[in-house]
Amino acid sequence: MTAKMTFDQMRDKALKDFEGCLFYLQAAVQENDLEHFSGAFGQVVKAQGGVGRFAAKTKLTRQTIHNALNSKGLRASSLFEIVKSLGLRFDLVPVEQKSKVHSRRRTPRLAIAA
């Protein structure tokens, strides 16, 4: 009989993989919700070895990592260091958006790139 994996176990397994991590964070950033995005980063940090590993890898303190993963204590500099330690970077890309008169205009959007 094969052991069944829980959803959390499957997610954590996918987040250990670079492509899985990238896809997950890209989906989170598209939500345009800082709390959701911070939560997604928390799941990635947990799946990839925890706060201690990221603190050592980024040269940030454990408390700074905890604060970066809390949307209320989020600092851009800490978030950039965590993203960089994952082998990723933030990028702004244009997005087409319809206005009230149905014309198309480009609006900047935050994206995560490999």
C-alpha positions in Angstrom: 0.0 0.0 0.0 1.4 3.4 -1.0 1.4 6.2 1.5 -0.9 9.1 0.7 0.5 12.7 0.8 -1.4 15.5 2.3 -1.9 18.8 0.3 0.7 20.5 2.5 3.2 17.7 1.8 2.6 17.9 -2.0 2.9 21.7 -1.9 6.1 21.6 0.1 7.6 19.0 -2.3 6.7 21.2 -5.3 8.2 24.3 -3.6 11.6 22.6 -3.1 11.9 22.6 -6.9 13.0 25.9 -8.6 10.3 25.8 -11.2 7.6 25.0 -8.6 8.8 27.8 -6.4 8.8 30.2 -9.4 5.3 29.3 -10.5 3.9 29.5 -7.0 5.4 33.0 -6.3 4.4 34.3 -9.7 0.8 33.2 -9.0 1.0 34.9 -5.6 2.3 38.2 -6.9 -0.6 38.3 -9.5 -3.1 38.4 -6.6 -1.9 42.0 -5.8 -2.4 41.3 -2.1 0.6 41.8 0.1 -0.7 39.5 2.8 -1.3 36.7 0.3 2.2 37.3 -1.2 3.9 37.2 2.2 2.1 34.0 3.1 3.3 32.4 -0.2 6.9 33.5 0.7 6.4 31.9 4.1 5.4 28.6 2.5 8.5 28.7 0.2 10.8 29.5 3.1 9.4 26.6 5.2 9.6 24.2 2.3 13.2 25.1 1.5 14.6 24.6 4.9 13.1 27.2 7.1 14.0 30.6 8.5 17.4 29.6 9.8 18.6 28.4 6.4 17.4 31.7 4.8 19.0 33.8 7.5 22.3 32.1 6.9 22.0 32.3 3.1 20.9 36.0 3.0 23.0 37.3 6.0 19.8 38.6 7.5 18.8 37.9 11.1 16.1 35.3 11.8 13.9 38.1 13.2 14.3 40.1 10.0 13.2 37.1 8.0 10.2 36.6 10.2 9.3 40.3 9.8 9.7 40.1 6.0 7.3 37.2 6.0 4.7 39.2 8.0 3.0 41.6 5.7 2.8 44.2 8.4 6.5 44.1 9.0 7.5 43.7 5.4 10.6 45.7 4.3 11.5 45.8 0.6 15.2 45.4 1.3 14.6 42.1 3.2 12.2 40.8 0.7 14.7 41.5 -2.2 17.4 39.6 -0.3 15.0 36.6 0.2 14.0 36.6 -3.4 17.6 36.9 -4.5 18.5 33.9 -2.3 15.9 31.8 -4.3 17.7 32.7 -7.5 14.9 35.1 -8.5 14.5 38.8 -9.0 11.6 41.3 -9.2 10.7 42.8 -12.5 8.2 45.3 -13.7 6.3 44.3 -16.9 3.6 46.2 -18.8 0.1 44.8 -18.6 -2.7 45.7 -20.9 -5.7 47.1 -19.1 -9.1 48.1 -20.5 -10.3 51.5 -19.4 -14.0 52.6 -19.1 -14.1 53.5 -22.8 -12.6 50.1 -23.8 -9.3 51.5 -25.0 -6.2 49.6 -24.2 -3.4 51.1 -22.1 -0.4 49.6 -20.5 -0.1 49.7 -16.7 3.0 48.5 -14.9 2.8 45.3 -12.9 5.2 43.6 -10.6 6.4 40.2 -11.7 8.9 37.6 -10.5 11.5 36.5 -13.0 14.1 33.8 -12.9 
